[in-house]
Structure formats: C-alpha cells, structure tokens
Amino acid sequence: MERSEIIHVLKSCDLFGALREDELERISAICGLAEFGPGEYIFTQGSISGCLYVIAEGSIRLERHVDLGGRKGSVTVDRLGRGRAFGCWPVLLGEDYSLLCSAVCTKAATLISIEGGPLREMMAADKGLGFCVLERLCTILRSRMYGVYGAMEKL
C-alpha cells in the first residue's frame, strides 16, 4: 500500500478524519501495515500493546471474554470495518495498559498500525492536532461504551 493510499484511509477514519492534509501526511510517516486472515487474533484481552490500528480493508470483531462463575463465554462489543480505529488507547497517554477486549479478524484484513509513542509525541508537539485526535477519541469511546452496555444486557 502506497503512502497516498494510507493517507486516503486515514482521511476516512473515525479517529483522524477531521485532520488537515498536512497533519495526515505527518501521521502517515509513522504508519506500518499488517495483514490478518479470518479467525486470526490481532490482540487478546489482557495483553499489553503499544499500537493503534485503522482498518484499510476487511473487518474485525471486538470481543470481551467473561467469567461469571458457572458461566463463561465471550460477547461481541463491536464489529468494525474500513476506516474504523481500534487498539490500545492508553498509549496516547504514555501508559502501558492491558487490553480490555480481544480483536479477531472476521474477513481478511489489511490494517494500518500506528505506534503510540511517536503519535503521542506528535500530538504533544502540535496541540491543535492533539486536541482534535483526543476529541474524536472521546466520541469513539462513548460509542464503544454503548456497545459494552448492550453486550452486558445479553448476559
């Protein structure tokens, strides 16, 4: 995937879509690519990660494993497709944090990976960019919380 394609995906992304072209260009410089097949886990609940991901192609499911004593299982928190961001949000705060859910590929996926440290440095150096990303992050997390509450009601 060429850099111009990465910028195009970032522009359509729920986390980065409000940024200017020059800001997207800078972020694209710290992006990598990862490919996953159906059924492959991108990360698992409880693991530590330093990355955020944006779906360029394919789809993934966020799931939470639960143990309610006699009942164990997993619930779907959200289903995500092209342009959606997910991953370890605390990296934007400079913190290591165990992941609260797992991400499993449901349709062959190409993901744009972004290391949290360099993105955090960029956001700290450019407060306007940082504010815009964090504002969008609040909207995403609100939506995910609704998904968690909906999943809990199914238990």
C-alpha positions in Angstrom: 0.0 0.0 0.0 1.4 3.3 -1.0 1.6 6.3 1.3 -1.1 8.2 -0.7 -3.4 5.2 -0.1 -2.6 5.3 3.7 -3.5 9.0 3.7 -6.8 8.3 1.9 -7.7 5.7 4.6 -6.7 8.0 7.4 -8.8 10.7 5.9 -11.9 8.4 6.1 -11.0 7.2 9.6 -13.2 8.0 12.6 -10.2 9.0 14.6 -8.2 11.1 12.1 -10.9 12.2 9.6 -11.1 15.8 10.8 -7.4 16.4 10.4 -5.8 18.6 7.7 -3.9 17.1 4.8 -0.5 18.1 6.1 -1.3 16.5 9.5 -2.4 13.3 7.8 0.8 13.4 5.8 2.9 13.5 9.0 0.9 10.7 10.7 1.3 8.5 7.6 5.0 8.7 8.0 4.8 6.7 11.3 2.4 4.1 9.9 3.1 0.5 9.2 1.0 -2.3 7.7 -0.2 -5.6 9.0 -2.3 -8.4 7.4 -4.5 -10.9 9.1 -6.7 -13.7 7.9 -10.1 -14.7 9.1 -10.1 -16.1 12.6 -6.7 -14.6 13.5 -6.4 -12.5 16.6 -4.8 -9.1 16.3 -4.5 -8.9 20.0 -6.1 -10.6 23.0 -7.8 -9.4 26.1 -5.2 -8.9 29.0 -2.2 -8.5 26.7 -0.2 -5.3 26.5 0.0 -3.4 23.3 1.6 -0.1 22.1 -0.4 0.2 18.9 -3.4 1.7 17.4 -4.9 0.3 14.2 -7.0 1.6 11.4 -8.8 -0.9 9.1 -7.8 -0.3 5.5 -9.6 -3.4 4.2 -11.6 -6.2 5.8 -13.4 -6.4 9.1 -12.8 -7.3 12.8 -14.8 -8.1 15.8 -14.1 -6.7 19.3 -15.0 -9.3 21.9 -14.8 -9.5 25.7 -14.3 -12.8 27.5 -16.3 -13.0 30.7 -16.3 -15.4 33.6 -19.5 -15.2 35.7 -18.6 -18.1 38.0 -20.6 -21.0 36.5 -20.9 -19.3 33.1 -18.1 -18.4 30.8 -18.1 -17.1 27.3 -17.5 -14.1 25.1 -19.7 -11.3 24.0 -19.2 -9.1 20.9 -18.6 -5.5 21.9 -18.5 -4.1 18.3 -17.9 -5.0 14.7 -15.6 -2.8 12.7 -14.9 -2.2 9.0 -12.9 0.0 6.7 -11.9 3.4 8.2 -12.5 2.4 11.9 -9.8 2.8 14.5 -9.2 0.5 17.4 -6.4 -0.6 19.8 -4.7 0.4 23.0 -5.9 3.9 23.6 -3.9 4.5 26.8 -0.7 4.7 24.6 -1.9 8.2 23.8 -1.4 9.0 27.5 2.1 7.4 27.5 0.9 4.5 29.6 1.1 0.7 29.3 -2.2 -0.8 29.9 -3.7 -4.3 29.5 -6.3 -4.6 26.7 -9.9 -4.8 27.9 -11.0 -6.9 24.9 -9.7 -9.1 22.1 -9.8 -8.2 18.4 -10.4 -11.0 15.9 -10.3 -10.8 12.2 -13.7 -11.8 10.6 -12.8 -11.0 7.0 -9.2 -10.9 5.6 -7.9 -7.5 6.8 -5.1 -5.1 6.0 -4.5 -2.8 9.0 -2.6 0.4 9.3 -0.6 0.2 12.5 0.5 3.2 14.4 2.9 3.0 17.3 1.5 5.0 20.2 4.8 6.6 21.4 5.5 8.5 18.2 1.9 9.5 17.8 1.8 10.8 21.3 5.0 12.9 20.7 3.4 14.3 17.5 0.2 15.2 19.5 2.2 16.8 22.3 4.3 18.9 19.9 1.2 20.1 17.9 -1.6 20.8 20.5 -4.2 21.5 17.8 -3.6 18.1 16.2 -3.6 16.5 19.7 -6.8 18.2 20.8 -8.6 17.1 17.5 -7.5 13.5 17.9 -8.5 13.3 21.6 -11.9 14.9 20.8 -12.6 12.3 18.2 -11.3 9.6 20.6 -13.9 10.7 23.2 -16.7 10.1 20.6 -15.3 6.7 19.7 -15.1 5.6 23.3 -18.6 6.8 24.0 -19.8 4.6 21.2 -17.8 1.6 22.4 -19.3 2.1 25.9 -22.8 1.8 24.5 -21.6 -1.4 22.8 -20.3 -2.8 26.1 -23.5 -2.0 27.9 -25.5 -3.6 25.1 -23.3 -6.7 25.3 -23.8 -6.9 29.1 -27.5 -6.9 28.7 -27.2 -10.1 26.7 -25.5 -11.9 29.5 
